[in-house]
């Protein structure tokens, strides 16, 4: 879901701050939901969420300047299909662009927050250079629509070619409809036949899909977690791959993304929180990837990120900042609530599903936890007393879901991202996207431990006191 808080509006302002990553960017690179970067007549362009589809241009992918927006108001047909939107609403969401037979096809979505009444539209132009007399954006109308009765949401479009040069569109959804894929007529840019279901069942998401072909695999990137909360966002880029563009897409552990699977590609790192909306661009014989992030040094302002894309020996894409970084060393710890000073404990028994609570630390093994690095920056947190792992109950990503212990199943609801937070660490569920929290901020023994969207409270921050190996 895309939102329009003040920090998103800030992307329309120039920012000259450099980011501490592989590529130092400058100029106007504030962006939320950026499209892929695409080359046209010696320059690079990208587009993003905002009024009339904001645009940026660069000669080198590093220094970006503001360019004229694509639209002159959202088309009337789109307003008719999304009546909840205000008549003067010009905000479009998550555009993406691709070159097709001498034209540039730019897809965008138009919706309102919290609604499935959404449309994906298409405009085309012979060039992306807004100052060229050849630049003429033509409205091609509706591509996909959804409403309250639909099982998907027509947002976040991303076109792609398959190995045979056929054109497809992936999109969706932030609901049970998940990520959809539909073949397109290359002449019209409109659907040519039925759609396919690629990914769904994740506890928080998925949305913001992007497809990339690198022989012999198609790679599907999608976002899970919560966006649009600035530095409190839990957005992250997940991935799977398939030998067929229509799937099934499997993660590194063989789990189908259509059944809740997904391997982490990029999570929070340093000042960059909540990466999202993947794109890939080739330059000088190397693959680069673009994304947005919320800059912790600028009060969570969304910015464009650019990094080199590496490939592992077994053919998986690798973000340079994600797979090797851990905020906490492996070891055995007492995990103490910053708010209450009480220790994270297993409540009373060793059974699967036993709830976690907080209690006065009494040196019991049910209050001691082994942190093990599980790859991709994720951790397994195991009770010394029972040998079972911290688990998000039934993989339910809703606020208030209990945190329990369960035998190791190697699923996303048993993988945790341990990240630095004010005065300690937060534990974020890969499956649900929320943070381990003391229910109600209680400071008394026996209080329930549950998952809630991270909002920075002390009851969501934990201190890890190492005991040894």
N, C-alpha and C positions, 0 to 999 in steps of 0.2 A: 504494500500500500504506500502511496506517495502522499506526503503531507506538505503543508505550506506555512510552517512557522517562520518566525523572524529570521532564523539562521539560514533558511533556504533563500529568502529574499536577499540575503547578504551576498549570494553568489553573483548578483548583478553588479556588484561593486568591484572595482579593480583591486587586485592584491599583488603586491610585489614581493611577498615573503618567499624565501626559498625553503624547500623541504629537505629534510635530512634523509635522503634515500638515493637510489642508484642514479636518478636523473634529477638535476636541480632545475626546477621550473621557475619562470618569472613572468611578470605581466599579468594579464587577465585570465587566470586559470581557476578562479572560483567556479565550481560546477556541482550540480546534483544530478544523478542519473545520466552521466555522460554517454553519448553514443560512442561507437568505435571511432578512432581517428582515421580519416580517409584522405588519400592524396588526389589532388585535382590540379592540373596545370602548374606543377611545381610547388604547390603549397599543400599544407595539411589543414583539415577542418574537423571540428567536432561540434555536436549540438547537445543541448541539455534541457532539463525541465525548467520551465519558466514562461513568462508572457510571450506569446507569439513564436515560440521555439528559438531561444537565444542561440547564437553561433559564436565560435571562436576560430581564429586562423593563425597559422604559424608557418614559417619556412623551414623549421628544423626540429619540430616536436618539443622544443624547450621553451622558447619565448612565445607567449600567446597574446594576441590582441583581440579586442571585441570586434565583432563583425555585425552587420545588420541582421535582424531576425528574419526568419523564413516567412512567417505568415503576417497578414494584415488583419488580424482577427480570426477567431475560430469560425469555420464555415457554418452557415445557418443550419445545414442538415445535421451537423454534429450537435448543435444546441437542441434541435428538435428531438433527437434520440436520447439526449441527456438533459431532461427538463429540470432536474434538480439544480443544475448549474445556473449561476446568475447570468442575466442576459449580456452583461459586459465582461464576463469571465473570458480571459484570453490565455489562461494557463494551460499548457499542454504538458504531458508527462512522458519522460523516458523515450525520446526519439532515437531512431537508428537509421543509417543510410547505407546504400550499396549501389554500385555502378552496374547497370544492366543495358547492354546494347546501345551505348551512346547517350543514355539518360541516367541521371541519378534519381533513384527511388528513395524517398524519405518517408518512413512510417512513424507515426506518433499516436499517442493515446490521449483521450479526453474523458474525464470522469470527475467524480467528487469523492472526498474521503469517506471511507466506510461503506461504499456502495458498490454493487456489482453492475449497476447500470453504466456501461462504459462502451466506448467505441475506439476502434483503431482506424485511422485515416491514412491516406496516401497523397503526397504531392510529388511532382517530378520537375526536373529542370535539366537543360543540356549542360550546365556548368554550376559549380558551387561558388564561383567568384561573383559576389554580389555587385561588384563594380563593373562587371563585363556587360556589354549590351546584349549578350546571349543569355544572361541569367533571367529566367522567367519561370517562376514556380507556378505550376498548374495544378489545381485541385482535381484529383482523380476520384474523390469520394470515399465511400465506406468500404472497408476491407473486412472487418469482423466486428460484430456487436454482441453484447451480453446484457442481460437484465436480471431482475431479482429471481427469476425462475431458472436461470442458467446455472450449470454446475461449474462454470469457469468464469473468469473475469478477463475481459478484453483489454488488458494493459500490458505494458512493457514489451512491445514488438521488437523482434530482431531477425532480419532476413539473413539467409545463408544459401550458398550453392552446395550441391552435392558433387561427388566425384565425376559425374556425367554432365555437369553444367546445368542441372535442373534447379529452379529457384524454389525455395521454401521459406516459410515464416514460422518462427517459434514465438510464443507469447504466454502471458499469464503469471500468476493468478491470485496468489495469497489466499487460497481456500482449497477445498477438497478437489476442485477441478485441476489444480496443479499446473504443470507446464504442458502446453499443447503445441502441436506441430501440424502445419497444413501446407500441402503443395500449392504453388502459385502458377498462374499463367504468366509467362515472362512478358507477353505483350501488354497485358492489362495490369499486372501486379496484384490481381485478385485471386481468391481461392479457386483451385481447379477441381478439387474433389474433397473427400472427407478428411477430417483431422485425426491425428494420432495423440495418444496420451503418453507422455515421456517421463514425467516425474510427479510424485505426490506422496502423501502420507507422512511428510515431515511434520514435526510438532509445531514449528514456527516458519511458515512459508510453504512452498517455495515461490519465488518470483524472479524477475530480472534475468531471463535465460539468455544464453549466448552459445551458438554452435560454431565449432572450428574443426575443419578437416585437416588432418595430417596423416598421410598414408601409414598404416592401413585403417586408422581409427577416426571416428567422429567423436569429438569431445564436447560434452554438454556441461556448461557452467551455469549455476543458478545460485540465488541468494536465499539464505535462511537467517533466522533471528529477526530482531526488531531494528528498523531503520529510523531515521528522522528524529532521534533523541539527542543529537549532539554527542558529547563525550560519554553519554550513558547508553548509546546504541550498542546492540549486540550483533549487528549485521556481520555476515561472513560469507565468503564465496566458497561454494561446494562444487564437486565435480564427479563425473562418471564418464565412461566411454563405451562405444559400440562399434562394431564393424558395419552396421547398417544405420543410415540416418534416422530411420524410424524406431530404432532400439532393438532389444532392450539395452539400456545404459547401466553398466555395472560399476561399482566403486572398487577401490583397491582390495577390498575383502570379498568381492563377488556379490555384494548386495545390490539388488535392483533399485534404481532411483524411483521407479514407479511404485515401490513398496517401502518407501521411507529411507532408502539407502543414500549414500553420499560420503565422499572423502573430502576432507578440508583442503582447499587450495590456498586461501588467504584469510587470515584473521587479523585482529588488532596487533599492532607492533609500534613501539615507541610512541610518538605523538599522533600516530595515525590510527584512528578508531573507526570501526564499522565499515570496512571496505566493501564496495558493492559495484554492480553494473560493469562487468568485465567486457573488455574489447581487446582485440589483438591486431597489431599493425606491424608490417615488415619494413625494415629500413636498413640499408647497407648490409644486406645479407643476414640480419639478425631479427628475431622476433621480439617485440616489445608488447607489454600489455598495459592497458589503461584501466582506470577505475576511479571511483570517488572515495574519499575518506573524510572523516570529521577531525579537524585539526585541534588537538588538545591545547596547542599554544595560542590558538585564536578563538577560544571559547566555543569550540565545536563547529566552526565555520566549515561547510563542505567544500572540498577542493579536488582538483584533478590530480591523480597520481600516475606516474609513469615508471615502469621498471622493466629490466630485461627479463625475458621469459626463458627459463632453462628447461631442458628435457632430460629425464633420468634415463639410465641404460635400458630400463624396461618400458620406456615409452610414455611416462607420465609427465605432464607439465609441472613445473616446480617454481614457486615464488621464492625469491632469494631470502626473504625476511621471515618466512613462516615455519618451514619444516625443521629448522635446527634451533629455534629459540624457545627457551623455557624460562619462566620467571622464577621458578623454584627448583632446587636440586632434588634429586631422588633421595628418599630416606623415610624414617618413621617420625611422625609428628603428633603432638597434641594440637588440635585445631580449636582455637579459642575465639569466641565472639567478641568483637571490639566493643559492642554495645553493653553486653552483660558481664563479660569476663568469665563466662561459663564455657565448659568444654563440649564440643560436638560428641555425642554419645549414641550408642545403639540402645534403644529403649526396651531392655528387659529380656530379650531372647535372641536366638541365633537363626530364626526361621527366615526363609525368603519373604520379603515384604515387610519385615519388622521396621517400624518407623524410627527415624532419627529424632533425637531431642537434644536439649542442652542440659548439662548437670554440673555440679561442683566437681572439679577434678579430684578423683580419689585413686589415681594411678591404676585404674582398671584397664584391662586390655580392650574392653569395649569402648574405651575412650582414646585409643591409640590407632593411628592410621598410617598405612604405608602408601606413599606417593610414588608411582612408577610412571616413567615416560612411555607413552604408547604410540609415539610417532605423530608427525604433522603438528607438533606443538601441543598435543593433547595428553591428558594424564588419566591413569586409573587410580582410584583412591580406595584402598582395601582395608577393612577392619582387621586389626591384629587378633581380636577375640574370635571372630567367626570365620574369617577367611573370605567373607563375601564383600562385594564392592558397593560403593555408593551408587545409587540408582534413582532415576526419575520415574516415579510410579507410573507404570503402563504407558510410558512415553507420552504422557499428556503434557502439552506445553502451556496449558492454561495457568494463570496466576492462582496460587493457592494449592497447587498439586504437591502432595507430600514427597519428601525425600526419604527413601527407604534404603535397605540393603537387599542385595539379591545375588544369587550365584552368577558368575561371570558368563555373559552371553555375547560379549563383544559387539554390542549394538550402540548406536549413537547416544542412547540415554544412559550409558555407563561410561561415556567419555566426557572429560571435564577440561575446560580451559582455565588454568589458574593464572590470573592476571593481577599485576600490581594495582592497588587502589589506595586511596588516602589512608595512611596509617596501617596498611596491611595488604590483603589480597582479596579478590573476589573469585568465586568459583562459578563459572558459567557452563550450563549444560549444552553440549553439542546438539542433543536431541530437541530440547525445548527452547533454547536461547535465553532463558531466564537465569537469575542468580540464586544461589543457595542463601536463604534468608531465615531469620528467626521470626515466626509468625507474629504479626502485630507489634514487632519491636520489643517483645516482652523481655524482662530482665530476671525472670524467676525460673528456677529449675523446673524441668518437665515441659517447657514450652515446645511446641511443634516446630520442626524444621521443614520449610516449604520452598517451592520455587516461585519467584516473583520477578517481573521485569526490573532490571537494575535501575535504581534511582539515586544511588549514592549514599543511602543511609548507613549509619554505623551497624545496624542489624543485618546488613548485607556484606559487611567487611569482616574478615577473619585474620587472626594472627596465627602463624604456624611456628610452634615451638619445637625445635628438633630434639629428639631423644637419642638418636643414633641409629645404627643399622640393625 
